[in-house]
Amino acid sequence: MSSSVGRSVQFCSERYRLHLYDVLRPFSFDDMLSVSRLPIDDLSISYAHVVSELVMVRDGVLAFTDFHFSTADACSFIQFLCTV
């Protein structure tokens, strides 16, 4: 997949063994309410910001300023943060 959204969906579906139906099926109103009521802590928000920037590095939108890290390193960081 060439889009960042498509690659992220593909990564999640492979990582969590989801099928396309699982990703695209409509959510019920009760499902949305139960998810929206869960508290989100500051650490989770920080992880989300870091993962967002790493995805942009992976897709070539951003770049590391230090040449010690590669795109493969960004992918490893993403995988680690998404499984913590």
C-alpha positions as CSV (number, residue, x, y, z in Angstrom):
1,M,0.0,0.0,0.0
2,S,1.3,3.4,-0.8
3,S,-0.8,5.7,1.4
4,S,0.1,6.1,5.1
5,V,-3.5,5.3,6.2
6,G,-3.5,2.1,4.0
7,R,-0.1,1.0,5.3
8,S,-1.2,1.6,8.9
9,V,-4.4,-0.4,8.4
10,Q,-2.4,-3.2,6.7
11,F,0.1,-3.2,9.6
12,C,-2.7,-3.4,12.2
13,S,-4.6,-6.1,10.3
14,E,-1.5,-8.2,10.0
15,R,-0.4,-7.6,13.6
16,Y,-3.8,-8.4,15.2
17,R,-4.9,-10.9,12.5
18,L,-8.0,-8.8,11.5
19,H,-9.9,-9.3,8.4
20,L,-11.2,-6.5,6.2
21,Y,-14.7,-7.1,7.5
22,D,-13.5,-6.5,11.0
23,V,-12.0,-3.2,10.1
24,L,-14.8,-1.9,7.9
25,R,-17.9,-3.3,9.7
26,P,-20.1,-0.5,11.0
27,F,-19.9,0.1,14.8
28,S,-23.1,0.4,16.8
29,F,-23.9,3.5,18.8
30,D,-23.3,1.6,22.0
31,D,-19.8,0.5,20.8
32,M,-18.9,4.1,20.2
33,L,-20.2,5.3,23.6
34,S,-18.3,2.6,25.4
35,V,-15.0,3.5,23.7
36,S,-15.5,7.2,24.1
37,R,-16.1,6.9,27.8
38,L,-12.7,5.3,28.5
39,P,-10.2,7.7,30.0
40,I,-7.1,8.4,28.0
41,D,-4.0,9.1,30.1
42,D,-1.2,11.6,29.3
43,L,1.2,8.8,28.5
44,S,-1.1,7.3,25.8
45,I,-1.5,10.7,24.2
46,S,2.3,11.1,24.2
47,Y,2.7,7.7,22.6
48,A,0.1,8.6,20.0
49,H,2.0,11.8,19.1
50,V,5.3,10.0,18.8
51,V,3.8,7.2,16.7
52,S,2.2,9.8,14.4
53,E,5.6,11.5,13.8
54,L,7.3,8.1,13.3
55,V,4.7,7.1,10.7
56,M,5.4,10.4,8.9
57,V,9.2,9.5,9.0
58,R,8.4,6.0,7.7
59,D,6.3,7.5,4.8
60,G,9.0,10.1,3.9
61,V,6.9,13.1,5.0
62,L,9.4,13.9,7.8
63,A,13.0,12.9,8.3
64,F,15.3,12.3,11.2
65,T,17.8,15.1,11.7
66,D,20.3,12.6,13.1
67,F,21.7,10.1,10.6
68,H,22.1,7.5,13.3
69,F,18.5,6.3,12.7
70,S,17.1,4.8,9.6
71,T,13.6,4.2,8.3
72,A,13.9,0.6,9.5
73,D,14.6,2.0,13.0
74,A,11.4,4.1,12.7
75,C,9.4,1.0,11.9
76,S,10.9,-0.8,14.9
77,F,10.0,2.1,17.2
78,I,6.4,2.1,15.8
79,Q,6.1,-1.6,16.4
80,F,7.5,-1.3,20.0
81,L,5.2,1.6,20.9
82,C,2.1,0.0,19.5
83,T,2.6,-3.2,21.5
84,V,3.5,-1.7,24.8
